[in-house]
């Protein structure tokens, strides 16, 4: 499975990426929405983990881009804020499959990504 992680905090991205890598997944790490768009313009992903609050760029803009360019790619948003805690995020982005806290255990996050990434891979 091919996974893109978009996270401004490099240590957190490395933690998630290492865990997914140990499970046999191919993982790319970027820190901004622009880097994610450049990477996704040449690589098809099964799942994308993206922090809702990026230091540079719009996570929602990235989700919109992926919805058009890679409609089968599923997105898992992570955040350490309560913004969108009412679930309204799902109404804004049709390819978002999960919304979890950035403190979610790496093995739990990996299970979520595997579930939705597998769905995307089967749809292709």
C-alpha positions as CSV (number, residue, x, y, z in Angstrom):
1,X,0.0,0.0,0.0
2,X,1.2,3.5,-0.8
3,X,0.7,6.1,2.0
4,X,1.5,9.9,2.1
5,X,1.9,11.6,5.4
6,X,1.5,15.4,5.5
7,X,2.6,16.6,8.9
8,X,4.5,19.7,9.9
9,X,6.0,18.1,13.0
10,X,8.8,15.9,11.6
11,X,9.1,13.7,14.7
12,X,5.5,12.8,14.6
13,X,5.6,12.1,10.8
14,X,8.7,9.9,11.3
15,X,6.9,8.0,14.1
16,X,3.9,7.3,12.0
17,X,5.9,6.6,8.9
18,X,8.2,4.1,10.7
19,X,5.3,2.2,12.1
20,X,3.6,1.9,8.7
21,X,6.9,1.0,7.1
22,X,7.4,-1.8,9.5
23,X,4.0,-3.1,8.4
24,X,5.3,-3.3,4.8
25,X,3.8,-0.1,3.4
26,X,5.6,2.4,1.2
27,X,5.5,5.8,2.9
28,X,6.3,9.3,1.7
29,X,6.7,12.1,4.2
30,X,6.1,15.8,3.4
31,X,5.6,18.9,5.6
32,X,3.4,21.2,3.6
33,X,0.3,21.1,1.4
34,X,2.3,22.3,-1.6
35,X,4.8,19.5,-1.2
36,X,1.9,17.0,-0.9
37,X,0.4,18.3,-4.1
38,X,3.7,18.1,-6.0
39,X,4.2,14.5,-4.7
40,X,0.7,13.4,-5.5
41,X,0.9,14.8,-9.0
42,X,3.3,12.0,-9.9
43,X,2.4,9.3,-7.4
44,X,-1.0,7.6,-6.7
45,X,-1.7,7.0,-3.0
46,X,-4.1,4.6,-1.4
47,X,-4.2,6.7,1.8
48,X,-3.1,10.1,3.0
49,X,-2.6,11.1,6.6
50,X,-2.8,14.8,6.9
51,X,-2.7,17.2,9.9
52,X,-5.8,19.4,9.7
53,X,-3.7,22.4,10.9
54,X,-0.6,22.5,8.8
55,X,2.1,25.2,9.4
56,X,2.1,25.9,5.6
57,X,-0.8,25.4,3.3
58,X,-4.4,24.2,3.5
59,X,-5.2,20.7,4.5
60,X,-8.7,21.2,3.1
61,X,-7.3,22.5,-0.1
62,X,-5.2,19.4,-0.4
63,X,-8.2,17.2,0.3
64,X,-10.0,19.0,-2.5
65,X,-7.1,18.5,-4.9
66,X,-6.9,14.7,-4.1
67,X,-10.7,14.4,-4.5
68,X,-10.4,15.6,-8.1
69,X,-7.0,14.1,-9.1
70,X,-7.1,10.8,-7.1
71,X,-10.8,10.2,-6.3
72,X,-10.1,6.7,-4.8
73,X,-7.5,8.0,-2.4
74,X,-8.8,8.0,1.2
75,X,-7.8,10.7,3.7
76,X,-7.3,10.4,7.4
77,X,-7.2,13.8,9.1
78,X,-5.3,14.1,12.4
79,X,-5.4,17.2,14.7
80,X,-4.6,18.3,18.2
81,X,-7.4,20.9,18.2
82,X,-11.2,20.6,18.7
83,X,-11.9,22.4,15.5
84,X,-14.5,20.4,13.5
85,X,-15.0,18.1,16.5
86,X,-18.7,18.2,15.6
87,X,-18.0,16.0,12.6
88,X,-18.8,18.7,10.0
89,X,-15.5,18.1,8.4
90,X,-17.0,15.1,6.6
91,X,-19.5,17.4,4.9
92,X,-16.6,19.6,3.6
93,X,-14.4,16.8,2.1
94,X,-16.0,13.8,0.4
95,X,-12.8,11.7,0.6
96,X,-12.2,12.0,4.3
97,X,-12.7,8.7,6.0
98,X,-11.5,9.4,9.6
99,X,-10.7,12.2,11.9
100,X,-8.6,11.4,14.9
101,X,-6.4,13.1,17.5
102,X,-2.7,13.5,16.7
103,X,-2.1,11.6,20.0
104,X,-3.7,8.4,18.6
105,X,-1.4,5.5,19.1
106,X,0.6,4.7,16.0
107,X,-0.7,1.1,15.8
108,X,-4.3,2.4,16.0
109,X,-3.6,5.0,13.3
110,X,-2.0,2.3,11.1
111,X,-5.0,0.1,11.5
112,X,-7.3,2.9,10.3
113,X,-5.0,3.7,7.4
114,X,-4.7,0.0,6.4
115,X,-8.5,-0.3,6.4
116,X,-9.2,2.7,4.2
117,X,-6.1,2.3,2.1
118,X,-7.1,-1.3,1.3
119,X,-10.5,0.0,0.1
120,X,-8.8,2.5,-2.2
121,X,-6.4,-0.2,-3.6
122,X,-9.3,-2.5,-4.3
123,X,-11.2,0.3,-6.1
124,X,-8.4,0.8,-8.6
